[in-house]
Amino acid sequence: MNIIKITTAAFCIAALLIGGCKESPKRNVTPHEKVTIGVAAQILSAPVIIAIENGYFKDEGLDVTVKEYDFGKLCLEAMFAGQVDLSTVAQLPVVLNSFKRDDFSVIASFNYNYDDSKIIVRKDRGINSGADFKGKTIGVPFGTSAHFFMDVYLSYGNITREGAKAVNVPAKELPAAIKEGTVDAVSVFEPYAYETTKLLRDNASRLPRIEIFKEIFNLAAMNDFSVNHPETIQKVLRAIDRAVIFAKQNRNETIAILTRKLKVDQRFLEKEWDGYSPGLSLDQSLVLSMEDQARWAINNRLTDKKDIPNYLKFIRQNTLRAVKPEAVTVIMPRGKP
């Protein structure tokens, strides 16, 4: 190999002297842009997890630092605290914070599921339907999608919050809380619902599935970051879109990645995965869902505000439009970025 290098070099030098060989132009290699993403340890984060694992962010010229949180509400709080640039988060944390501030936006949705949140009960507490919750205690992480889901689900059984006591328990602590009997039931999203049933074993019972809530996972950013780093966010979205394509075409490999990263049983994911719908979008259902949750927050006095915010002001569609224009179908006012 050394002989080949020397011979080639000698040939090029000689050729240059007679004008027969030109030096290859140097490529302008852009240094990797640094970006920090707060990622929820949830199945709904799948496209982002895959993009990280398969090196898609690196392929886009990004040096991504991942900070993992138990769920999206914590990711959003970390973004507000300046600990991350981008956050993965469901609708409700966005809604609750929209009553307090307007300096952040949803950049894109990237996954949704109608059955991610579930209500798991202890069989030995005599809960078989919504009507049996009167006088019982439900553990739920307040301010999360599971919180909203719990109230919507219980309304089907005509059970008021006065009849069923809800206590605020972090998602990661819910499996142990119901196992120890400090709560009678839990309202929780995956993979913590799975962890709950795994821990309770034969004493676990899931209340009947009702597709009443579309949980949408989104990428959020502070407005300053969106304005100052549009190309960076475009690269993030391209990497996520590539991960979406991978997930749709490689079911087994996707499940293997999520099994490893989320530390859940492969058989569980094989059963649940098809209920998830990865894909970049910004559509009207996101706006309608946030408005619905805002009404719920006002009615339940989770805010002292009386008016629903204009959620079109919390959606920044220009970045996704630059990457995948057909994915933007939300009806935006003229001139809104």
N, C-alpha and C positions, 0 to 999 in steps of 0.2 A: 504493500500500500504506500510506503514511503517513496519507493521508486516511482510509482505512478504520479504522486504529487509533485516530485521534483521535475520529472519529465514534462508534465503538463505546465508547470510554472515556467520552465525554461522555454517551452514552445510559445507560450503567450508573450513572454518578454521579447523573444525574437520577432514574433509576429507584430507586436506593438511598434517595433522599430521600423517595420515596413508598412505599418498602417493596416495590417490585416486582422487584428484582434482588438476588440473593445471590452473594457471592464464592465461587468454587469452592474446596472444601476442599483444603488442601495435602497432597500425598502424603508419607508418611514414607519417604524414600529411605534405605535402610540402606547405610552406607558399605561398599565392597567389602572383604571379608575376605581377608586375605593368607594364602596357603598356598604352600609350596614343594614341588614334586614331583620326585623323581629318576626320570628316564625312560631306560630302556635303549634304545639305538639298534638295536632288533631288530624284526622283523616282528610278533612276538608283542605288542609294545606298541601295535599299530595302533589300538585303541579310544581310548587316551589321546592318541595323536598326532592323531587325527581330532577329538577333543573340543577340543584346543588350537587346531587350524587353523580349525575352524568356529565358534569363539567360544562353545562351549557352557558352558565354565566361567564366562565373563564373564556369560552369560545367567543363571547361577545366583547372581550377586552375588559372585563370587570373583575376586580379583586373584591369578592364579596365576603364580608364577615357576618356570620349567622349568630344571632342570639336567640336561644330557644326559651319559650315561655309556655306555661301550662295551657293557656287558652288566649283567644284574641283580645279580650279586654285588657289583659296585662301587656300585650304587645303595643296596643294603642297608648296606654299610659306611659310605656317606655319611650314611645315616639314623642309624646308631649314633654317628657323630661329630657329630651335631647340625647337619649342613649342609642337610638336607632334612627336611620333615615326614612325607612319604609316599614310599614306594619301590615301583617295579615290580620284580618278582623271581620267578624260577622256584622250584621246590620245594627243590632241593638246598642253596642257600645258607641257606634257612630251617632245614633239617634240621641242617646242620653247626653253625650258631650255636645251635641249641636245646640242644646239649650243654654250652654255655658260659653261657647266660643265658636268662631267661624274662620279660624286660621288654618284649617286642614281640609282635605278633600279626598274622595274616593277616586282613584286613578283607573281602576278596572275591577270587574268581578272575574274570578277564575275557576270557581267550582260551586256547585249547589247540591242540596239533597233535601228530600221531603221527609226523611226518617232518621236524621242524624241525632236529634234529641229524643229521649225516651224516659218514661216513668217506670222505675223499678221499685217493687214493694217487697216487704218481708211477708211470706205466706202466713207465718204464725201471728201476724197482727190483724188478720181478718179483713184485708183489703182486696176486694175482687172487682170493684168498679169505682167510678168517680164518686158515687153516692156514699161509699164507705169511708171517705176521707174525713168526715166530720169528726172533730176532736183529735185527729191524727197530726203528726208532725212530719213535714216534708223538708228535706235538706236540698238546697239549691244554691248555686253561686249567683248572688244578686247581680243585676246589671249585665247578664249574659243572655244569649239566645235561649238557654234552658229556662231562664226565669220567665220570659215571655211565653214560651211554649207551655210551661206549667199552668199559667193562668188561663190560657186559651183552652187547654185540654180540660181543666176542671170546670170551665164554664159549660162544657157539654153535659156535665153531671149536676149542673145547677148548684155547685159548691162554691160559696164565697170564701174570701180570704179569712173571714172571721171564723168560718167553720173548720177550715184546715189551716193550721199554723205553719207558716213557712219560716225557716231559719237559714241564715246566710252561712254556707259552708263552701270553702274553696273546692273546685272540681276535683283536685287531686286527693282531697281528704274525704270525699263522699263515700267511696267504697268502704273504708274503715269505719266511718260514722254509722252506716247502716248495719255493718257486721257487728259492731259493738252494741247496737240497739239504741243509740242516742237519738236516732230518727227512725220513723216507721217506713219511710219511703224516700226516694231521691228522684229529682228531675235533673237529668244530666245528658250531655252530648258524648259522642264517641271520641276517643276510645275508653272513656271513663265508665260509660254504661256497660261495656264489655267487662271491664275490670270489676265492676260491682257484681255482675252475675257470676263471674268466675269465683269471687271471694265468698259469696253467699251459697253457691252451689245449689243444692236441692231446695233451699229455703227462699230462692229468688223467683219472682214472678213478674213478668212484664205486662203492664196493662195493654189492652188491644191497640194495635197500630191504627192511627187515624192521620191521614195526610192533610193536615190543616195548616202546616207551616213550612214554607220554603226557606230553608236556611241558606243564605248566600254568603260565600266567603269572598273577601275583597282585598285589594291592595290599596293602602292609604298612605298619604304623604302630607307633610306640612306644605302650605302654599308657597312659602319661600323656597323650599327645596324644589318644588315642581317648576317654578319660574326660572330658577337659576341652573337647574340640571335637567332640562327636557330630554337631551340626547341620552343621558345616563338612564333615565326611566324608560326610554324607548328600547334600549338594550336589555333592560330587565324584562320588559314585556315580550320581546322577541325570544328570550331564553325560556320564559314561561310558556309561550305558545309552542315552542319546540317540545317542551315537556308534555304538554297536552297531547300533541300528536303521538308522542312515544307512548303515553298511557293508553291511548285508544287503540294503538296497533300492537301493544305488547302487554297484554293483561297479566300473564304469569310473572314477567320480569318486574312489572309495577308492583304487584302484590309482594314479591320477594323484597323489594326495596323498602316498602312501607312496613313489612313485618320486622325487618331488621332495625329500621330507624325508630319506629314507634313502640317496638318491643311488645307486639301483640301476637296472638296465635294466628298462624297462616290460615287455618281452616275458618276462623272467624272472618278474616278479610275476604276469603274466597266467597263466603256467603253474602257479605255486605257490599262488596266493591261495586257491583253493578247498579246499586242505588245512587251512586255519585255521578255527577255530570260535569267533568272538567271541560273548560272552554273559556276563552277570553270573551268578555261581553260588557256592554253597558246598555241595559235595556229598561223599559218602562216598569217592569215588575220590581226592580230595585227601588225605584222612587215610591211606588204604591205601597211596598212593604214597609219602607221607613215611615211613611205617613201613618200607616196603620199602627205601627209600634209607638209613634209619637203620641197618638190619641190614647193608647193604653197607658203610657207613662204619665200623661196629664191626668187621666181618670184615676190612676192609682197614686197620685200625689208624689211621684218620683221626681217631680220638678214643680217649682212654684210658678212657672210660666203657664199662660193660658192659650197661647197661639202656637200652631204647628209651624215650624220653620219651613222655609222654601228649600226643599232638598235639591232642587236644580242648582242651587248655589254651592252645594257640597259635592258636586260631581264635576270633575275636570276631564272633559272628553277629548281634548285636542291631542294628547299624547297617544292614546290608544288609536285614535283616528289616523295618526301618522304611520302606525305600525300595521293596523288591520281595520281599515275604514268600514268594512261591511259588518264588523262586530258592534258598531255604535248605532243603536236604534232608539235610544232614549230621545224624547222630544225636548230639545233644548231651545231656549229663547234666542233670538237672533243676536249674534255678537258675543255669546257666552263662550269662553275658552274651554 
